[in-house]
Amino acid sequence: MINMKKLIIFPLIAAIFIAFIPQRAYASFSVSAHSAILMEQSSGRVLYDKNANKPMRIASITKIMTAILAIESGKMDEWVKVSEKAVHTEGSSIYLFPGEKIKLEDLVYGLMLRSGNDAAVAIAEHVGGSLDGFVYLMNQKAEEIGMNNTHFANPHGLDDHENHLSTAYDMAVLTRYAMNNEVYEKISGTKVHKAPHPTEKWDRKWKNKNRLLTELYRYTTGGKTGYTKRAKRTLVTTAEKDELKLIAVTLNGPDDWNDHIQMYETGFNTYRLTEVLPKGNIPQVKDQFYKKKVYVEHSFDYPVTPKEKKLFRIEYKLMKPDKEWKENPPEIVGQVIVYFDDKQVRRMPIYYKHADNEDKQSFFERFRKIFLVMIGVKIDG
């Protein structure tokens, strides 16, 4: 029989406990930027924010979207013929020549490391068929990954459209998405890249403009710089220390290098990536049908302060076994839901371990051992 007093008292105690836990470990923390965010990469948890959902001009950090679309196009090995329009794009340049042919991969390096606006237009024309076609792809991808307060109007971030806007939060979402791509991760974190020159024997050599990566902060793993007269300084960077991966974004940040270092140092000193749910069998399930037969395929980690470790709650929801399941239960039989401070932070499928798979595996393992013995091979080496 369930004790009703416990049902009432325990939630009250928990509520009182939670109320006295600070949700921000650094209340006095501040940055120079008008808008900023610090996000943990694997979970998407926001560790710090300042006007993070305010739409603003973003300048060349726009090129993160341009880069990931180029990479996902599957055309990185294709040769791009550079148009007159691309060459004459104003602003920062990698000094392309009209009519030259250059690999899309090299254009993406020039885009990310040197912020080439000519590279951005050349990429857009090749991948999207036209500037308008590529911008359509940019906004389609933005909607797909949850950049709800973003509208792209060009592939480079120049101030040639009034409605080319995003937020610090949305740019962190984009960076989190892009960093899951190994090619993007590599390019973003490259300090120097060489590409063939069309008219000279020597290669073009591009050094990354991201000083946080090249000289200022040793834990930096990548990012993108930006500046226009109207947007001012914008910056996206990524950093990793002790398996904790962080994303920092600042918009209109006059002291952005130090803003990012300060955010990272605070984040690394305050949070630890903690395993909340281990992969494998779920011993908490006591139901006779499911006992020792259900598991999760992946572990789940979440960044927390030491005091926050007590704020997790895990709920297992399993389907009621059907009579027909006796012979062949479904592969997925439920879900596990992880709550942090009473807010849902993750859902994961619960899988059923089928006995026939185990029997087949053990049968073939026994057969393998018998076969090896027969041909004179020692099982233990």
Secondary structure per residue as TSV (DSSP state, phi and psi in degrees):
chain	resnum	aa	ss	phi	psi
A	1	M	-	360.0	131.2
A	2	I	-	-75.5	131.4
A	3	N	-	-78.6	110.6
A	4	M	H	-66.6	-30.1
A	5	K	H	-64.0	-39.2
A	6	K	H	-65.0	-38.5
A	7	L	H	-61.8	-31.4
A	8	I	H	-86.1	-44.1
A	9	I	H	-71.0	-44.5
A	10	F	H	-59.8	-46.3
A	11	P	H	-61.4	-35.1
A	12	L	H	-65.4	-43.8
A	13	I	H	-61.4	-43.8
A	14	A	H	-62.3	-41.8
A	15	A	H	-63.7	-41.8
A	16	I	H	-65.3	-41.7
A	17	F	H	-60.9	-46.3
A	18	I	H	-64.6	-38.2
A	19	A	H	-60.9	-28.2
A	20	F	T	-98.1	6.7
A	21	I	S	-94.2	123.3
A	22	P	-	-66.5	131.5
A	23	Q	S	-82.1	-17.9
A	24	R	-	-122.2	123.6
A	25	A	S	-80.0	-8.2
A	26	Y	-	-138.9	73.9
A	27	A	T	-61.7	-29.2
A	28	S	T	-90.9	3.7
A	29	F	-	-67.9	137.9
A	30	S	-	-149.1	156.9
A	31	V	-	-131.2	162.3
A	32	S	S	-77.2	-24.5
A	33	A	S	-65.6	148.5
A	34	H	S	-68.7	-29.6
A	35	S	E	-142.6	138.1
A	36	A	E	-156.2	159.1
A	37	I	E	-155.5	148.1
A	38	L	E	-126.0	120.4
A	39	M	E	-125.6	140.9
A	40	E	E	-83.2	133.3
A	41	Q	T	-70.3	-47.5
A	42	S	T	-69.2	-37.1
A	43	S	T	-99.2	-23.9
A	44	G	-	80.7	9.7
A	45	R	-	-67.8	133.4
A	46	V	E	-85.0	118.9
A	47	L	E	-95.2	-23.9
A	48	Y	E	-157.4	143.6
A	49	D	E	-152.9	151.8
A	50	K	E	-144.2	111.2
A	51	N	S	49.6	39.2
A	52	A	T	-69.1	-18.2
A	53	N	T	-107.9	16.5
A	54	K	-	-87.4	118.9
A	55	P	-	-63.4	129.6
A	56	M	B	-144.9	167.1
A	57	R	-	-70.5	144.6
A	58	I	-	-122.1	-7.5
A	59	A	G	54.5	-138.3
A	60	S	G	-78.7	-3.4
A	61	I	G	-69.0	-9.7
A	62	T	G	-50.1	-35.2
A	63	K	H	-67.0	-12.5
A	64	I	H	-61.7	-43.1
A	65	M	H	-66.6	-42.5
A	66	T	H	-59.4	-42.2
A	67	A	H	-66.2	-47.3
A	68	I	H	-68.2	-33.9
A	69	L	H	-66.7	-39.3
A	70	A	H	-63.2	-43.7
A	71	I	H	-64.8	-43.6
A	72	E	H	-74.4	-11.6
A	73	S	T	-70.0	-19.1
A	74	G	T	76.5	15.0
A	75	K	-	-111.9	18.3
A	76	M	T	-60.6	-26.4
A	77	D	T	-89.8	-2.0
A	78	E	S	-79.3	153.5
A	79	W	E	-92.3	133.3
A	80	V	E	-106.8	128.1
A	81	K	E	-89.2	119.7
A	82	V	-	-79.5	128.6
A	83	S	-	-87.1	163.6
A	84	E	H	-59.8	-40.1
A	85	K	H	-60.5	-42.8
A	86	A	H	-63.8	-44.9
A	87	V	H	-61.6	-36.6
A	88	H	T	-93.6	15.5
A	89	T	-	-67.1	133.0
A	90	E	-	-71.7	166.5
A	91	G	S	87.3	-159.0
A	92	S	S	-58.2	145.5
A	93	S	-	-147.1	154.2
A	94	I	-	-105.6	12.1
A	95	Y	-	59.3	56.6
A	96	L	-	-73.5	159.6
A	97	F	-	-109.0	142.8
A	98	P	T	-59.5	129.6
A	99	G	T	84.6	-9.4
A	100	E	-	-68.1	154.5
A	101	K	E	-111.5	127.1
A	102	I	E	-139.7	143.7
A	103	K	E	-65.3	143.0
A	104	L	H	-57.6	-37.6
A	105	E	H	-58.1	-44.8
A	106	D	H	-66.2	-34.9
A	107	L	H	-61.9	-39.2
A	108	V	H	-67.5	-37.2
A	109	Y	H	-63.4	-44.6
A	110	G	H	-64.3	-34.6
A	111	L	H	-64.1	-48.1
A	112	M	H	-81.2	-40.5
A	113	L	H	-81.4	-41.6
A	114	R	H	-110.2	0.5
A	115	S	-	59.7	39.3
A	116	G	-	-66.9	116.7
A	117	N	H	-71.4	-30.9
A	118	D	H	-65.6	-37.7
A	119	A	H	-64.8	-39.1
A	120	A	H	-60.7	-44.6
A	121	V	H	-69.7	-40.5
A	122	A	H	-61.9	-41.6
A	123	I	H	-62.6	-47.6
A	124	A	H	-60.7	-43.8
A	125	E	H	-66.7	-35.8
A	126	H	H	-77.8	-43.8
A	127	V	H	-80.4	-40.2
A	128	G	H	-99.0	-6.9
A	129	G	S	86.5	-26.2
A	130	S	S	-166.9	168.5
A	131	L	H	-60.9	-45.9
A	132	D	H	-62.7	-40.5
A	133	G	H	-63.5	-39.5
A	134	F	H	-71.1	-40.2
A	135	V	H	-60.6	-36.8
A	136	Y	H	-59.4	-44.2
A	137	L	H	-63.5	-37.0
A	138	M	H	-61.9	-47.3
A	139	N	H	-71.6	-31.7
A	140	Q	H	-64.0	-44.6
A	141	K	H	-66.4	-39.2
A	142	A	H	-59.4	-44.5
A	143	E	H	-65.4	-39.9
A	144	E	H	-62.2	-38.9
A	145	I	H	-98.4	4.6
A	146	G	T	91.5	27.2
A	147	M	-	-87.0	81.7
A	148	N	T	-77.8	-15.7
A	149	N	T	-119.4	37.3
A	150	T	-	-124.8	140.2
A	151	H	B	-140.4	121.2
A	152	F	-	-94.8	141.4
A	153	A	-	-125.6	-8.3
A	154	N	S	-156.8	168.8
A	155	P	S	-92.6	1.0
A	156	H	S	-122.4	-24.6
A	157	G	-	97.9	6.0
A	158	L	-	-63.4	155.7
A	159	D	S	-82.6	49.9
A	160	D	S	-99.2	0.7
A	161	H	-	-138.2	139.8
A	162	E	T	-74.9	-23.3
A	163	N	T	-103.5	19.9
A	164	H	-	-88.9	93.8
A	165	L	B	-139.6	152.7
A	166	S	B	-153.5	-172.5
A	167	T	-	-128.2	163.3
A	168	A	H	-60.5	-41.0
A	169	Y	H	-63.1	-47.6
A	170	D	H	-62.6	-38.1
A	171	M	H	-69.8	-29.3
A	172	A	H	-69.8	-39.1
A	173	V	H	-61.0	-44.4
A	174	L	H	-62.3	-45.1
A	175	T	H	-65.4	-39.0
A	176	R	H	-60.8	-42.3
A	177	Y	H	-64.4	-48.1
A	178	A	H	-64.0	-36.1
A	179	M	T	-70.5	-10.8
A	180	N	T	-78.2	-9.6
A	181	N	S	-96.6	120.1
A	182	E	H	-62.3	-35.3
A	183	V	H	-67.9	-45.6
A	184	Y	H	-61.3	-45.8
A	185	E	H	-56.3	-42.3
A	186	K	H	-65.7	-49.2
A	187	I	H	-63.3	-44.3
A	188	S	H	-59.6	-32.5
A	189	G	T	-97.9	9.6
A	190	T	-	-82.6	130.0
A	191	K	S	-85.4	-37.9
A	192	V	E	-140.8	138.0
A	193	H	E	-134.8	139.8
A	194	K	E	-110.8	139.0
A	195	A	E	-135.9	146.4
A	196	P	-	-58.7	139.4
A	197	H	-	-92.6	135.1
A	198	P	S	-71.3	-24.4
A	199	T	S	-122.1	-3.1
A	200	E	S	-123.5	163.5
A	201	K	S	-78.5	-24.4
A	202	W	S	-88.8	155.4
A	203	D	-	-82.1	151.8
A	204	R	E	-67.7	144.1
A	205	K	E	-130.3	118.9
A	206	W	E	-114.6	123.1
A	207	K	E	-99.0	135.7
A	208	N	-	-62.5	133.2
A	209	K	S	-76.3	-10.6
A	210	N	-	-76.8	95.0
A	211	R	H	-67.9	-23.0
A	212	L	I	-63.0	-38.3
A	213	L	I	-75.7	-42.9
A	214	T	I	-85.0	-22.8
A	215	E	I	-153.9	-24.3
A	216	L	I	-95.1	-29.8
A	217	Y	-	-143.9	113.0
A	218	R	T	-68.1	-18.3
A	219	Y	T	-89.5	-1.2
A	220	T	E	-67.6	136.7
A	221	T	E	-115.8	-9.7
A	222	G	E	168.9	-168.2
A	223	G	E	141.1	-170.5
A	224	K	E	-151.9	134.2
A	225	T	E	-93.3	164.1
A	226	G	E	-159.6	149.1
A	227	Y	E	-162.9	133.2
A	228	T	E	-140.9	166.1
A	229	K	T	-61.2	-34.7
A	230	R	T	-88.3	-35.7
A	231	A	T	-80.4	-24.9
A	232	K	E	64.4	-156.2
A	233	R	E	-78.8	128.0
A	234	T	E	-125.4	149.5
A	235	L	E	-154.8	133.3
A	236	V	E	-122.4	129.1
A	237	T	E	-137.7	163.4
A	238	T	E	-128.8	150.9
A	239	A	E	-149.6	154.7
A	240	E	E	-141.6	135.1
A	241	K	E	-152.1	130.0
A	242	D	T	52.6	44.9
A	243	E	T	70.1	0.5
A	244	L	E	-93.6	117.6
A	245	K	E	-105.4	125.2
A	246	L	E	-121.7	153.2
A	247	I	E	-123.7	129.3
A	248	A	E	-121.4	138.6
A	249	V	E	-134.5	133.3
A	250	T	E	-130.8	137.9
A	251	L	E	-119.4	132.5
A	252	N	S	52.2	61.6
A	253	G	-	-113.5	101.1
A	254	P	T	-63.6	-26.9
A	255	D	T	-121.7	52.2
A	256	D	H	-65.6	-36.7
A	257	W	H	-57.5	-48.7
A	258	N	H	-70.5	-33.1
A	259	D	H	-56.4	-47.3
A	260	H	H	-67.8	-42.7
A	261	I	H	-61.4	-42.7
A	262	Q	H	-64.2	-42.7
A	263	M	H	-63.2	-44.4
A	264	Y	H	-64.5	-46.9
A	265	E	H	-60.1	-41.6
A	266	T	H	-65.8	-43.6
A	267	G	H	-62.2	-47.6
A	268	F	H	-66.8	-33.0
A	269	N	H	-81.2	-16.6
A	270	T	H	-103.4	-36.3
A	271	Y	-	-113.4	150.8
A	272	R	E	-130.7	141.5
A	273	L	E	-77.1	116.8
A	274	T	E	-114.8	134.3
A	275	E	E	-75.9	116.3
A	276	V	E	-93.4	-39.1
A	277	L	E	-134.7	112.6
A	278	P	-	-76.0	151.6
A	279	K	S	-77.0	160.4
A	280	G	E	107.0	-158.2
A	281	N	E	-59.8	151.9
A	282	I	-	-110.4	94.0
A	283	P	T	-67.9	-17.6
A	284	Q	T	-68.9	-20.6
A	285	V	-	-81.0	118.6
A	286	K	-	-106.2	-10.9
A	287	D	-	-53.6	132.4
A	288	Q	T	-61.0	-34.7
A	289	F	T	-68.2	-38.0
A	290	Y	T	-97.9	-16.8
A	291	K	T	-53.2	125.6
A	292	K	T	63.6	15.2
A	293	K	T	-120.7	-3.3
A	294	V	E	-118.3	151.0
A	295	Y	E	-157.4	164.8
A	296	V	E	-112.9	144.3
A	297	E	S	-79.5	-27.9
A	298	H	S	-130.9	149.2
A	299	S	-	-78.8	166.1
A	300	F	E	-130.2	122.3
A	301	D	E	-111.0	151.1
A	302	Y	E	-146.9	139.5
A	303	P	E	-80.6	125.0
A	304	V	E	-143.6	161.0
A	305	T	-	-83.3	162.3
A	306	P	G	-54.3	-38.3
A	307	K	G	-70.5	-23.6
A	308	E	G	-83.4	-8.5
A	309	K	G	-60.0	-24.9
A	310	K	G	-83.5	-2.1
A	311	L	G	-91.2	4.9
A	312	F	E	-87.9	145.2
A	313	R	E	-139.7	132.8
A	314	I	E	-117.5	129.0
A	315	E	E	-119.7	128.8
A	316	Y	E	-106.7	122.1
A	317	K	E	-116.3	114.3
A	318	L	E	-115.2	143.7
A	319	M	-	-70.9	148.8
A	320	K	-	-69.9	124.3
A	321	P	-	-58.0	135.9
A	322	D	-	-94.9	153.5
A	323	K	G	-58.9	-34.4
A	324	E	G	-72.4	-14.1
A	325	W	G	-71.3	-15.6
A	326	K	G	-55.7	-37.0
A	327	E	T	-88.5	-38.6
A	328	N	-	-150.7	82.4
A	329	P	-	-64.2	151.9
A	330	P	-	-66.7	162.4
A	331	E	S	-68.3	-44.8
A	332	I	E	-105.3	124.1
A	333	V	E	-117.4	5.7
A	334	G	E	169.7	-163.1
A	335	Q	E	-147.8	151.8
A	336	V	E	-109.2	133.3
A	337	I	E	-116.7	126.8
A	338	V	E	-103.4	126.2
A	339	Y	E	-111.1	140.6
A	340	F	E	-127.2	120.0
A	341	D	T	54.1	42.0
A	342	D	T	66.0	13.9
A	343	K	E	-114.4	132.8
A	344	Q	E	-68.3	126.7
A	345	V	E	-118.3	-13.4
A	346	R	E	-163.7	140.7
A	347	R	E	-120.4	137.2
A	348	M	E	-139.2	142.7
A	349	P	E	-71.8	147.2
A	350	I	E	-102.8	127.1
A	351	Y	E	-103.0	149.4
A	352	Y	E	-99.5	131.0
A	353	K	-	-85.9	107.4
A	354	H	-	-78.9	130.9
A	355	A	H	-64.9	-35.2
A	356	D	H	-63.3	-32.7
A	357	N	H	-65.9	-39.8
A	358	E	H	-65.4	-42.8
A	359	D	H	-62.7	-42.8
A	360	K	H	-63.4	-42.7
A	361	Q	H	-63.9	-45.3
A	362	S	H	-66.4	-36.1
A	363	F	H	-62.5	-47.8
A	364	F	H	-68.7	-32.9
A	365	E	H	-65.3	-43.3
A	366	R	H	-63.8	-41.5
A	367	F	H	-61.9	-41.6
A	368	R	H	-61.1	-44.6
A	369	K	H	-64.8	-42.3
A	370	I	H	-62.4	-42.0
A	371	F	H	-63.5	-43.5
A	372	L	H	-65.1	-39.2
A	373	V	H	-63.3	-40.3
A	374	M	H	-64.0	-33.1
A	375	I	T	-95.2	6.8
A	376	G	T	87.6	19.0
A	377	V	-	-97.4	130.2
A	378	K	-	-73.6	134.4
A	379	I	T	-66.2	-38.7
A	380	D	T	-94.3	18.4
A	381	G	-	88.1	360.0
